[in-house]
């Protein structure tokens, strides 16, 4: 069973951080993982995405023509990656910054105003962890100790942000999601 993911947004939205945390959570759950990043030279504000594959068997691919899940943190990401979602796949959308302009009838859409919720928490940087919480819920949840370990590993140089990111993750995980 291989599940594939794209997380995409603008530089500075924590796309690569949350991709690394997700990959680490999968590994802590004894799954095989590939992780590939893509970003423009401009970094902050430019397009950024990462692709993750997870499986209970060895994986021999980094990138896929189609993926099971896309997390779009902005409109440009939505527009770029909607065509990469497999039939019956899921697109998770930051409705604070993206709207469906050309819907597909063969995929599921999950909406949440990640940016607005992060702002209510007092830190826009929590947008990515809210999105990860939603993704975790869709996947059936993760061992919460492994979630904490994933954050601790990736944010080891920013220990003051670990607890706040975990709170944001839980906010996303427990959010009543809008669906289309």
C-alpha positions as CSV (number, residue, x, y, z in Angstrom):
1,X,0.0,0.0,0.0
2,X,1.7,3.2,-1.2
3,X,0.1,6.6,-0.3
4,X,1.5,9.7,-2.0
5,X,1.3,13.3,-1.0
6,X,2.1,16.8,-2.2
7,X,2.3,19.7,0.2
8,X,2.6,23.0,-1.5
9,X,2.6,26.7,-0.8
10,X,4.8,29.8,-0.8
11,X,8.3,30.0,0.7
12,X,8.0,31.0,4.4
13,X,4.7,29.0,4.9
14,X,6.6,26.0,6.4
15,X,5.9,23.6,3.6
16,X,9.2,21.8,3.8
17,X,9.1,21.7,7.6
18,X,5.7,20.1,7.7
19,X,6.8,17.7,4.9
20,X,9.8,16.7,7.0
21,X,7.7,16.2,10.1
22,X,5.2,14.1,8.2
23,X,8.0,11.9,6.7
24,X,9.5,11.5,10.2
25,X,6.1,10.5,11.7
26,X,5.7,7.8,9.0
27,X,9.2,6.5,9.8
28,X,8.5,6.5,13.5
29,X,5.5,4.3,12.7
30,X,7.9,1.9,10.9
31,X,6.8,2.8,7.4
32,X,9.0,3.3,4.3
33,X,9.3,6.9,3.1
34,X,10.6,8.9,0.3
35,X,10.8,12.7,0.5
36,X,11.6,15.1,-2.3
37,X,11.6,18.9,-2.2
38,X,11.2,21.5,-5.0
39,X,11.5,25.3,-4.6
40,X,12.5,28.3,-6.7
41,X,15.6,30.3,-6.1
42,X,13.6,33.2,-4.6
43,X,12.7,31.0,-1.5
44,X,10.5,33.3,0.7
45,X,7.4,34.1,-1.2
46,X,8.3,31.8,-4.2
47,X,6.6,28.5,-5.0
48,X,7.6,25.6,-2.7
49,X,6.4,22.0,-2.6
50,X,7.4,18.6,-1.4
51,X,6.4,15.2,-2.4
52,X,6.2,12.3,0.1
53,X,5.5,8.6,-0.5
54,X,4.7,6.3,2.3
55,X,4.3,2.5,2.2
56,X,4.6,-0.6,4.3
57,X,7.0,-2.0,1.7
58,X,10.1,-0.6,0.1
59,X,9.6,2.3,-2.2
60,X,11.5,2.8,-5.5
61,X,10.1,6.2,-6.6
62,X,10.4,9.8,-5.5
63,X,7.8,11.4,-7.6
64,X,4.5,10.3,-9.1
65,X,2.4,11.3,-12.0
66,X,-0.7,11.3,-9.7
67,X,-0.9,11.5,-5.9
68,X,-3.5,10.5,-3.3
69,X,-3.4,13.8,-1.3
70,X,-2.5,17.4,-2.1
71,X,-2.3,20.1,0.6
72,X,-2.6,23.5,-1.0
73,X,-1.7,26.4,1.2
74,X,-2.4,29.1,-1.4
75,X,-4.2,29.6,-4.7
76,X,-1.1,29.1,-6.9
77,X,-0.6,25.7,-5.3
78,X,-4.2,24.7,-5.8
79,X,-4.1,25.7,-9.5
80,X,-0.8,24.0,-10.1
81,X,-1.5,20.6,-8.4
82,X,-5.3,20.0,-8.8
83,X,-4.5,18.0,-11.9
84,X,-2.0,15.8,-10.0
85,X,-4.7,14.4,-7.6
86,X,-5.7,10.8,-8.4
87,X,-9.3,10.0,-9.1
88,X,-11.0,9.6,-5.7
89,X,-8.0,11.4,-4.1
90,X,-8.3,14.3,-1.8
91,X,-7.4,18.0,-2.0
92,X,-6.9,19.8,1.3
93,X,-7.3,23.5,0.8
94,X,-6.4,26.6,2.9
95,X,-9.7,28.4,2.2
96,X,-8.2,31.6,3.6
97,X,-6.0,31.9,0.5
98,X,-7.5,29.6,-2.1
99,X,-10.8,29.0,-3.8
100,X,-12.0,26.4,-6.3
101,X,-12.1,28.0,-9.7
102,X,-12.5,24.8,-11.8
103,X,-13.8,21.9,-9.7
104,X,-13.2,18.3,-10.5
105,X,-16.1,15.9,-9.8
106,X,-13.8,12.9,-9.3
107,X,-11.9,14.1,-6.2
108,X,-12.8,15.0,-2.6
109,X,-12.2,18.6,-1.3
110,X,-11.5,19.5,2.3
111,X,-11.7,23.1,3.3
112,X,-10.4,25.0,6.3
113,X,-9.3,28.6,6.8
114,X,-5.8,27.5,8.0
115,X,-4.4,31.0,7.9
116,X,-7.3,32.5,9.8
117,X,-7.2,29.9,12.5
118,X,-3.4,30.3,12.9
119,X,-3.9,34.0,13.2
120,X,-6.5,33.4,15.9
121,X,-3.9,31.3,17.7
122,X,-1.6,34.4,17.5
123,X,0.9,33.0,15.1
124,X,0.4,32.7,11.3
125,X,3.4,30.2,11.2
126,X,1.0,27.6,12.7
127,X,-0.9,27.3,9.3
128,X,1.2,24.3,8.3
129,X,0.6,22.4,11.5
130,X,-3.1,22.9,11.3
131,X,-3.0,21.4,7.8
132,X,-1.0,18.4,9.1
133,X,-3.6,17.8,11.8
134,X,-6.3,17.6,9.1
135,X,-4.3,15.3,7.0
136,X,-3.6,13.1,10.0
137,X,-7.3,12.8,10.7
138,X,-8.0,11.8,7.1
139,X,-5.3,9.1,7.4
140,X,-6.9,7.7,10.5
141,X,-4.6,9.5,13.0
142,X,-1.1,8.8,14.1
143,X,0.4,7.5,17.4
144,X,0.4,10.9,19.2
145,X,3.8,10.2,20.8
146,X,5.3,9.8,17.3
147,X,3.7,13.1,16.3
148,X,5.4,14.8,19.3
149,X,8.7,13.1,18.4
150,X,8.4,14.2,14.8
151,X,8.0,17.8,15.9
152,X,10.8,17.6,18.4
153,X,13.2,16.2,15.8
154,X,12.5,18.7,13.1
155,X,12.1,21.7,15.4
156,X,15.0,20.8,17.7
157,X,16.7,24.2,17.1
158,X,13.4,26.0,17.7
159,X,12.2,24.4,20.9
160,X,10.0,27.3,21.8
161,X,7.8,26.5,18.8
162,X,7.2,22.8,19.5
163,X,4.3,23.1,21.9
164,X,2.5,25.7,19.9
165,X,2.9,23.6,16.7
166,X,1.5,20.6,18.5
167,X,-1.5,22.7,19.7
168,X,-2.0,23.8,16.0
169,X,-1.8,20.2,14.9
170,X,-4.5,19.3,17.4
171,X,-6.7,22.2,16.3
172,X,-6.6,20.9,12.7
173,X,-7.1,17.3,13.9
174,X,-10.2,18.2,15.9
175,X,-11.6,20.8,13.4
176,X,-15.0,20.0,11.9
177,X,-14.0,20.1,8.3
178,X,-16.0,21.5,5.4
179,X,-16.3,19.1,2.5
180,X,-17.4,19.2,-1.1
